């Protein structure tokens, strides 16, 4: 179960760590998101979706504003309650958003209620997760903070949390074109249900 939109390549480049750019592990902190992180969470979700047309189809022309409203709301897929934030030297650097697959319908109903209120319609989307699985929905690291292992720390923290709740597995939908670099990032936690296409 590995899929990620092709646009992932546009927003996720891997920057090599050089002695001049090395950031100490102590400079990176991971914390639970707060409600005042909602706009940043909206940006992370938009980066993870990556395709402006898809974002407009899902949330309308003011998609960052709509996603911010969704992130401010408690029982939604992209709620601040479902996010983990990475900071570097006190600056917000990245985030991961995900949730218990058993709660998909409840969280989607909350998400769709915000969409209905803001844009007057809701999209038709297939289920991306299920009970027994924690869904890693969105992950992004801001360009200036890439290459420091922040994505790895976010995934590790997210997976530890997921498994501490009793989840049997963590699901991640990715584009098989990105399997090779992404597998290095999350191979210790996310096991594909089928191998990448060669």
C-alpha positions in Angstrom: 0.0 0.0 0.0 2.5 2.5 -1.2 1.4 5.6 -3.1 2.1 9.3 -3.1 1.2 11.8 -5.7 3.8 12.4 -8.4 4.0 16.0 -7.3 5.8 14.7 -4.1 8.9 15.0 -6.2 8.3 18.8 -6.6 8.2 19.5 -2.9 10.5 16.9 -1.4 14.1 17.0 -2.5 16.8 15.5 -0.4 19.6 17.8 0.5 22.9 16.2 1.5 24.3 17.1 4.9 27.7 18.8 4.6 30.0 19.9 7.5 28.9 23.5 6.8 25.1 22.6 7.1 25.2 20.0 9.8 22.6 20.6 12.5 23.1 18.8 15.9 20.4 16.5 17.1 20.0 18.8 20.1 18.9 21.6 17.7 15.9 19.5 16.6 12.9 19.1 18.9 9.7 17.2 18.3 6.5 18.1 20.1 2.7 17.7 19.9 1.0 20.3 17.8 -1.0 23.1 19.3 -4.0 24.9 18.0 -1.9 27.9 17.0 0.0 25.5 14.6 -3.1 25.2 12.4 -1.9 27.4 9.6 1.5 25.6 9.4 -0.4 22.2 9.5 -2.5 23.5 6.5 0.7 24.3 4.6 2.1 20.8 5.4 -1.1 19.1 4.1 -1.0 21.3 1.0 2.7 20.4 0.4 1.9 16.7 0.9 -1.0 16.9 -1.6 1.3 18.9 -3.9 -1.0 19.5 -6.8 -2.8 22.9 -6.8 -5.6 21.6 -9.0 -6.3 18.7 -6.6 -6.2 21.2 -3.7 -8.7 23.5 -5.4 -10.9 20.5 -6.2 -10.8 19.4 -2.6 -10.9 22.8 -0.8 -11.7 25.5 -3.3 -9.5 28.4 -4.4 -8.7 29.5 -0.8 -7.4 26.1 0.1 -4.9 27.2 2.7 -7.6 29.1 4.6 -10.0 26.1 4.3 -7.2 23.6 5.4 -6.4 26.0 8.3 -10.1 25.8 9.4 -9.9 22.0 9.2 -6.7 22.0 11.2 -8.3 24.2 13.9 -11.3 21.8 14.3 -11.0 18.9 16.7 -12.5 15.9 15.0 -11.1 16.2 11.5 -8.4 14.3 9.6 -6.0 17.2 9.6 -6.8 18.5 13.1 -3.9 19.8 15.2 -4.8 17.0 17.6 -3.5 14.6 14.9 -0.2 16.4 14.2 3.4 16.3 15.4 5.6 19.3 14.9 9.4 19.5 14.4 11.3 22.6 15.4 14.8 23.7 14.7 16.3 26.4 16.9 12.8 27.4 17.9 11.5 27.7 14.3 8.8 25.4 13.0 10.5 23.1 10.4 8.1 20.3 9.6 5.2 18.2 10.6 3.5 14.9 10.2 -0.3 14.4 10.4 -2.0 11.1 10.9 -4.7 9.2 12.7 -6.1 5.9 13.8 -7.7 4.3 10.7 -10.6 3.1 12.9 -11.6 6.8 13.2 -11.5 7.5 9.5 -15.3 7.9 9.1 -15.7 10.1 12.2 -12.7 12.3 11.2 -13.8 12.5 7.6 -17.3 13.5 8.6 -15.7 16.3 10.6 -13.5 17.3 7.7 -16.5 17.2 5.3 -18.6 19.4 7.7 -15.9 22.1 7.5 -15.7 21.7 3.7 -19.5 21.9 3.3 -19.6 25.0 5.5 -16.7 26.7 3.7 -17.2 25.7 0.0 -20.7 24.2 -0.1 -19.7 20.7 -1.3 -17.6 17.7 -0.3 -15.4 15.5 -2.5 -15.9 11.8 -3.2 -12.7 10.1 -1.8 -12.0 6.4 -1.4 -11.0 5.1 2.0 -7.3 5.3 2.5 -7.0 3.4 5.8 -8.8 1.0 8.0 -9.2 -0.2 11.6 -5.9 -1.7 12.9 -3.8 0.7 11.0 -2.5 4.2 11.8 -2.6 6.3 8.7 0.4 8.6 8.1 -1.6 11.1 6.0 0.7 14.1 5.4 4.4 14.7 6.0 6.5 17.7 4.9 9.7 19.5 5.9 10.2 23.1 4.9 12.9 23.4 2.1 15.4 25.3 4.3 15.4 22.5 6.9 15.7 19.5 4.6 18.7 17.1 4.8 19.0 17.2 8.6 17.0 14.0 9.4 13.9 15.9 10.5 11.6 13.8 8.3 13.1 10.6 9.8 12.5 12.0 13.3 9.0 12.9 12.6 8.2 9.4 11.1 9.9 7.7 14.0 8.0 9.7 16.6 4.7 9.2 14.7 5.2 5.4 14.4 6.2 5.1 18.1 3.0 6.9 19.0 0.9 4.7 16.6 2.3 1.5 18.0 1.9 2.7 21.6 -1.9 2.9 20.9 -2.0 -0.7 19.9 -2.0 -0.2 16.1 -0.9 -3.2 14.2 0.7 -1.3 11.4 1.3 2.2 10.0 0.0 2.8 6.5 1.5 5.3 4.1 0.3 6.0 0.6 3.3 6.8 -1.7 4.2 6.9 -5.4 6.2 3.9 -6.3 8.6 6.2 -8.2 9.6 7.6 -4.8 10.0 4.2 -3.1 13.8 4.1 -3.1 14.6 7.3 -1.2 11.4 7.0 0.9 12.2 3.4 1.9 15.5 4.6 3.3 13.6 7.1 5.4 11.0 4.8 6.9 12.1 1.2 6.3 12.2 0.5 10.0 8.5 1.2 10.5 6.6 1.1 7.2 6.5 -2.2 5.4 5.0 -2.2 1.9 2.1 -4.6 1.2 3.7 -5.2 -2.2 7.1 -4.5 -3.6 7.9 -1.4 -5.7 7.5 -1.9 -9.5 10.7 -2.4 -11.4 
